Amino acid sequence: MSLKQNLHNLKEKYRGTKMEQSFNALHTFLYMPNITTHSGSHVRDAADLKRVMNTVIMAMVPVLLFGMFNAGYQMNGQINGFEAVDFFTLDNFLVGLKKILPLLVVSYGVGLGIEFIFATVKKHEVEEGYLVTGMLVPLIVPIDLPLWMLAVAVAFGVVIGKELFGGTGMNVLNPALTIRAFLFFNWAAWMSGDKVWVHGAVDKVMQANGVDAISGETILGQLAQNKELHHSAYDMFMGFIPGSVGETSTVLILLAGLFLILTGIGSARIMISAVIGAAIMGLIFNGLVDSGAIVEGSKFYGLMHLPFWQHLLIGGLAFGIVFMATDPVSASQTNTGKIIYGFLIGLFSILIRVFNPAYPEGVMMAILLMNVFAPTIDHYVVQANVKRRMKRLKLKTA
């Protein structure tokens, strides 16, 4: 008897029981659901929610693998000197795998566990939305984040940020960013600052050599304190810099964005307008520095002086624009609304990044803020379209 037939028999066995929804989730993960429409006219498409989510995951896999290499490279580079360490080595990958795999396991284990519980209790199908969220979360947190903190944050994000609103497709805020916001506002020291790149293995090596510990700030943290930047634009573009797991390699994020646009999953309007908004805000700050309004050594000089295009290469801006600003549930739905929504995300990201030295990465707050205002943007876009059509109608009937 084939595997498919065995699964079909088990599906019939669990029909009508409390385990029906949980088993159906596992069954449809492997096979297409055999549900078809019986009435009305429908547009038939090969893409369903599961395939959309799988496409996004495919786009994130190269970023995840690179993050594993970079985690090991940062650790080994701090110990031995970056000039003496090759990037693509097995040792670098194994170090990253050891640190990042537990984050993935906790993220998926806790998140999917809660999803299955809610599906069983409420007797509805297990939704595929968390397949993407479960991978996004480990990519937007530091590798040294304690696992219990991650578990608590994931539980909060799934229950309060998603299930409370009705589940996948009903959430107001992006679930992954809700989880990150919970982490930041409860354990800020673990999300930004020196603790981000303090590695347990590094501590042991340094202590053996008579050094208490070693730490490395992110680039944004250095700039916020007007410190000299030691990374080249090439390193920032390729991703050979410290930062959260998935945010470092701009080139891979760019390729992932192109892939999502070509597959019809990601919104080009949101991505392009967000980049334009960030660039314009960066140019404004560069102009203030060039005009002498902001002098060297002043509070905001470091981030204002940074060339506008380099803002796109550091921090989580590129990752947030490609993978989270384009969330089809929490983003604007109208074409014009997407342009406004994306532009304001880019604008506010740089604005918050520069004017809040205590929290130099603004893309999270910018996207969450625009998630709240996305329905309002769409409302006024639709109303403007209605007024224009009514005006044309009056002119024709006059």
N, C-alpha and C positions, 0 to 999 in steps of 0.2 A: 504494500500500500504506500502511495506517495506521501511526501510531507504535506503537500497541499490538501490531500484527502483527509489525512489525520487531523490537520488543523480545522478542516470543515466539520469533522465529527465532533471535535472538542467544542467548536462554536455552538453546535446544536445542543450539546450537553449543558453548556452554561447559559443557554437562552432562558431568560426569565429569572435568573438568579442574581445575587448581589455582585457576582464576578463578571457579569455579561459585559459591562462597559470596559472593564480592565482588559478582558481578553480580546474584545473587539479592537482596542487600541494596538495591541501586539499583532493582531491578525492583519489590520490594514497597514501596519508599518511595513509588512512584507509583501502584501498583495493589495491590488486595487479593490475598494469596496464595491460590492455588487448591487449598489443602489442606483436605480435609473429613474428618470422623470416619466410620468404617465399622462400628464395633461398640460395644456398650454404650450406656447412656443418658447423655446429656449435657445440661447446661443451655446453651442457645444464647443468645448475647448479641452485640449489634453491636459491643461494645467489645472490642478486643484490646490487646496491649501497645503497639503503635504509636499507637493512638488515645488511650490513656491518656497517653502521653508528649506527644503533640501538644496535648492539652488543658492540660497543665501549662505547656507552652511558650506557649500562647495567654495564659495567666494572667500570665506573666512579661513579655510584650512591652510592655505599658504601663509597667511598672516600668523596663524597659530604656530606653525612649524618654525617660522622665522623667529618668533618670540622665544621659542625654546632655545634655539641657537644663541640668541642675543643674551638671554639670561645667563647662560654659562660663560659667554664671552665677557660680560661685564664683571662677573665674579673672578674669573681667571685673570682678567686684565687688571683688576684692582690688586690682586696678589702678586702677579709676576711682571706687570707692566704691559700695556696694550701693544707696544711695538713687538713684544716677544710672543704674542699669542695669535695664532691663526683663527679665523672666524669659523669656517665650516669644518669643525673637527668633531669626532664622535664624543669626546669628553665634554665639549660645550653642550652638545645636544642632550647627553645623559643628565647633566646637571639641570638643564632646563626642564627636561621630562620629569625628573624627580620632584621638582618644585611645582610645576604647573599641572601635572596629571592629578594630584590630590584636589586641586582647585576645581578641575573639571568634574571629578567624581562627586564632590560635595555639592556642586552647583546642580548637576543633573539629578543626583540622588535625592536631595531635599526637595527641589522644585517639582520633579516628576512624581515624587511620593505624595506631595500635597495635591497635585493635579489628580492623581488616581483616587485619593481619598474623597475629594470633592465630587468627582464623577460618580463614584460608587454611592455616596450619600444622596446626591441630588438626582441620580439616575439619568445622567446625560452622557454623551460620548466624550471620551478624553480628547481634548483639542491639541493640535500639533504646534500651537504657538510657542510653547516653551522649548521646542527643539532649537530655535534660534536664540532665545533668551538665555538658555542654559550654556551656550557656547560664548555668547557675548559677555556674560558676567566675568568669567576668568580672564578675558582679554582686556578688561577695563579696570582691573585691580592690580596692585603691586604683588610681586611673586611671594613676598614674605608675609602677606596678610594671614593672621591666624585663622585656621579653618573654622573654629567655632563662631568667629565673627561673621564669616561668610555664610555659614548655615543660618544664623539668626537673621541676617539681612535678606537672604533668599526667601526665607519663610515670610518675612514682613512684605517683601515685594510681591510675592505670589498671592498672598491672602488679602492684604490691604490694597495693593496697587492694581490687582487684576481681578481676583475672584469676587471681591466685594462689589465690583461694578458689573459682574455677570460673566466674566471669563474672556477668552480670546475674542477680539472684535468689539468688545464693549469698554475696554479700559481707556481712560482719559489720558493718562501719562504713559510714556514708554516704560515697560516693566524693568528693563535692564538699568535704565537711568534712575528709576525709583530705588532700586537696590543700591546703586552706587551713592545716591544722595543720602540714604539711610546710613551707610557706612561712614560717609564723610562727616555728617553732623553728629554722629555718636563717637567715632574714633578717628578724628581728624589727623592725629599724629601718625597713624598707620597708613593714611591715604596720601599724605603729602609731607614734604620735609625730609629730614635726614633718615628717618626710619625706613623709607621706601627701599633703599638699597643696602641695608644692613643685613648681611647673610650669615646664618648660623655657622656655616663652614668657614667663612671668612674670619669670623670672630676667633675661632679656634686657632687658625693659622697665625693670625696677628698676635694673639696672646702668647703663642709659643715663641714668637720672635720679640717678645717684650713690649708689644703694642696693645693697648687696651681693646680697641675696636676700630673698625673702618666704616665709613659711611660715604654715600655719594648723593648729592642733591640732583634733582632733575634740572634740566636746562632752564625751565621757567622759574624755578626757585632761585637759581643763580642770577638770572636777569632781574628778578624782582628785588634783589638785594644789591643791584648795580655792580655785580661781580663780572670779571672778564670772562668772556665765552671762549672755551678751549676746544670747541668742536667746529669742524668745517661744514660748509653747506652740503658738501658731498656726503659726509657722515650722517647729517641730519636727513638728507633725502633718502639714502639707502637704509638707514635705521640702526647704525652702529652707535647708539646713544642710550643712556639710561632712561627709564620710563615704565609705564604700565605695559603689560605683556604685549598687547596688540597695537599700541599706538605709535611705535617707533618708526616702522618702515613706510614712509610716504609713497615710495614707488609701488610697493605691493598693494597698498590701500587704493592707489590710483588705478592700478590694473583691475582690482576687485570692483571698483566703481564702474569702470568701463564694461566689465563682464555683466554686471547687474543691469546696466542700461541696455546693452545689446540683447539680453534675454527678456527685456520688458519688465523686470522685477523692480528695479530702482528708478526713481524719478530724476531724469536729467535736469528738469526745471529747478528742482530743489537743490541739487548738488551745485549746478553752475551758479545759480543766484546766491547761494550761501558763500561760495568762493568770492564772488564779486563784492558781496557785502563786507566780508572780512578784509579784502584788499582795499576797499575804499576807506574803511575805518583805520587800517594801518597807514594808508597814505596821509590821512588827516593828521595822525600823530607824528609821522615823519615830517610833515610840513611845520608842525608846531616846534619841533626840535630845530629844523633848519632855519626857522625865522628867529630863533633865539628866545622864544617864549618859554621854553623849557631848557634850562641850562644843565650842563654835566654835573652830576653829583646830587641833583634834586631827587625827590622821592620817587617819581615815576620815569626817570630818565632812561633806565635800562631797557624797559619794554617799549617805550616810545621811540627810542633811538634804533631799535632793531628794524632792519629793512622790511617793508610791508610783506614782501613775498616769503620771507623767512618765517613769518607767523604761521604760514600754512604747513611748514615742515616740522614744527615742534609741538609738543603737547598732544592732546587728543582731538584737536580740531578736525583734521582730515578724517580720522576714524569716525568721529561723531557725525560728520556731514554724510559720509557714505553709508554707514550701517544703522544709524539711529535717527537722524533727522528725516530719513526717507521711510520710516515706519508707516505703512499704509493705514494703520488704525488711528494713530495719534497725530498724524500730519494733516495738513489741509488737503481737501479733496478736489477743489476746482483748479483749473489750469492757472488762472491768474492768481488765485490764492496760494498756490505752490510757490510761485515766483516771489510774492510778498513774504510768505512764511520763511523761505530759504534765505532771502536777503536779510531779514531781521535776525535770523539765527547767526549768520556770519558777522553782522554788525555788532550785536550784543556780546558775542563770544570774545571779540577783541576788546570791547569796552570794559567788560567785567574783568578780563585777564589783566588789563593795564591798571585799572583803578582799585583793585582789591589785592594788594600785595600779600595779604594773609592767605589768599586763595587764588593763585595766579592762573589757574585753568578755568576758563569761563564757559566752555562749550556745554558742559552738563547743565548748568543753570539756564543757559540761553535756550537750549532745546526744551527743557521742562517748562520754561516760561511760555514759549511759543506753542507747546502742546496745549496749554490752557487756553490760549487765545486763537488757536486754529479754527474752532467752530465760529468764532466771532468774525474772523477774516472771511471765511466762506460765506457767512450770512450777508455781509456787506457786498461781497462780490456778486452774489446772486441777486441781491436787491438792486444793485447798479445795472445789471443786465436786464432785469425786469423793467426798470425805469426807461432804459434806452429803447427797449422794444415797444413799450407803451407810447413813447414819444414818436417813434416811427409810425405806429398805427394811427395816431392822431393826425400826423401829417398826410397819410394816405387817404384818410376819410374826410379830411378838411376840403 
